[in-house]
Amino acid sequence: MVATSRGWKVLEIYDLAGVSGKRVADHPDAKRMLRLYLDGNIGAEDFKKFNQPLSDQWSQLDEELARLKAEIDVLKIDNLSSEQMVSEAIDLHARWPKISLEEKRHVAELMVRSIIVGDGEIEFNLVQLPSYQEFTNWQNTYHAILPFCFFTIRATKTSLRIRNLRHKGFNIKPETLGQHLRSKRLLLNLTQVQVAANLGTIKEQYDRWERDEVTPIASHWPRLIRFLGRYPAPECCPGDLILKARRMLGLSQDAFGRRIGVIAQRVRSWEHNESEPPAVLLQKILAFSIT
C-alpha cells in the first residue's frame, strides 16, 4: 500500500511479519560464532565485534518494520470513506440519548483537545478519531502514533446559548404569543412562576398562555408588551392596528369604545376587518399604539 501510494515500482516482496531481533541467534553465522566462543576459539572481544553489527542490523530492521506499519496505518486512515465517517456519526447521534453520562464524558474527552473561552467567543479544538474498530486494533500496537486529524470550531457565546435554548423550546422567529413568551422567558433564564408574578397572574394561567391555550384578557396586555419589549401579534391591516391600540391601553372593547365615542359592537367589527372607521378616527386610534 505504501509503495503504491508513492508510485514506487515493486521489484520484490519480503514478508516481515513476526520478524524481531530475537531471531539473530538463529542466523547461521551467529550460531557459528557462538560455538567458536563457547569452545574458547575466540575471545569475548572478537565475539562482540562480529555479533554487534549483526545485532544492530536487526534492530534497524525492527525500527523500519514499526515505521512501515505505522505508515500503513496512516494510509488506512486517509482511505476511510466519508460515507463511513458519516455513518458512524449518525450511529453515535442515534445512541447518544441512551448512553450514560460517564460514556458521554468519555467521548467528549476523546474528541475535545481544548476549549478556549474568549471575550464573546468560544473556541473548540477537536480531534477527528478513526473508526472504533481501527482504534481498538491500533490501541494494542502503535496507539502512540495514531494519525488523528485536528480541527477548530469557533462560535460566539450568544449562538451557543441560543442553540442550547432551542432544545428547551426557544424560537428564533416566534409567531404566536405563547412562542414569544416562552422564548423571552428562556432568554432571561426565568421560571414560569417568576414571569407570572411579573405579569400579575398565577403560574397555571401563565402556563396556558405559553401553550397558546387561551388569550390573556385586555388588562394583562400592557404588562405583557412591556415584558416582551414589543407587540407580539400581526400588524397587517387596520383591524390589527386597532386591536393593538386597545391592548396597549389594556381596555376591553366596551371601555375602548367609550373612550373613542363608539359602541363595543363597532369596535368588534373593526377588529375583525368587517368594516373600517373614518380616516380621522383611525388616525386618533393609531396614535394610541405609538410606542
Residue pairs with C-beta under 8 A, 6 or more apart in sequence:
1 72
1 75
1 76
2 8
2 68
2 71
2 72
2 75
3 9
3 10
5 75
16 61
16 65
16 68
19 61
19 62
19 65
20 58
20 62
21 55
21 58
21 59
21 61
21 62
23 58
24 30
24 51
24 54
24 55
24 58
25 31
25 34
27 54
29 50
29 54
30 51
30 54
33 42
33 47
33 50
33 51
34 47
36 42
36 47
37 44
37 47
66 142
69 141
69 142
70 142
70 145
73 134
73 138
73 142
73 145
73 146
73 147
74 147
76 130
76 134
77 130
77 134
77 147
77 149
80 130
80 131
80 134
84 131
85 128
85 131
88 131
88 132
92 107
96 104
110 127
110 129
111 126
111 127
111 129
112 124
112 125
112 126
112 127
113 125
113 126
113 127
113 150
114 125
115 122
115 123
115 124
115 125
116 122
116 123
116 125
120 156
120 157
120 158
121 154
121 155
121 156
121 157
122 154
122 155
122 156
122 157
122 160
123 152
123 153
123 154
124 152
124 153
124 154
124 155
125 150
125 151
125 152
126 150
126 151
126 152
126 153
127 148
127 149
127 150
128 148
128 149
128 150
128 151
129 135
129 148
130 138
130 146
130 147
130 148
135 146
138 146
162 170
162 172
165 183
165 186
165 187
166 172
168 186
169 182
169 183
169 186
170 182
170 183
170 186
170 187
171 179
171 182
171 183
172 183
174 180
174 182
174 183
174 232
176 212
176 232
177 209
177 212
177 215
177 216
177 224
177 232
177 233
178 209
178 210
178 211
178 212
179 212
180 228
180 232
181 195
181 206
181 209
181 210
181 224
181 228
181 232
182 210
184 227
184 228
184 229
185 191
185 192
185 195
185 210
192 203
192 206
192 207
192 210
193 203
195 206
195 227
196 202
196 203
196 205
196 206
198 223
198 227
199 206
199 220
199 223
199 224
199 227
200 220
200 223
201 216
201 220
205 214
208 214
209 215
209 216
216 224
217 252
218 246
218 247
218 250
218 251
218 252
218 255
219 250
220 250
221 247
221 248
221 250
222 247
222 248
222 249
222 250
224 232
225 231
225 232
225 247
225 248
225 291
231 244
231 247
231 248
231 289
231 291
233 240
233 243
233 244
233 247
234 240
235 241
235 244
237 273
238 270
238 273
238 276
238 277
238 282
239 270
239 271
239 272
239 273
241 285
241 286
241 289
242 267
242 270
242 271
242 277
242 282
242 285
243 271
244 289
245 256
245 285
245 286
245 288
245 289
246 253
246 256
246 267
246 271
246 288
248 288
248 289
248 291
249 256
249 259
249 288
251 259
252 264
253 264
253 267
253 268
253 271
254 264
256 264
256 267
257 263
257 264
257 266
257 267
260 281
260 284
260 285
262 277
262 281
266 275
266 277
269 275
270 276
270 277
276 282
277 285
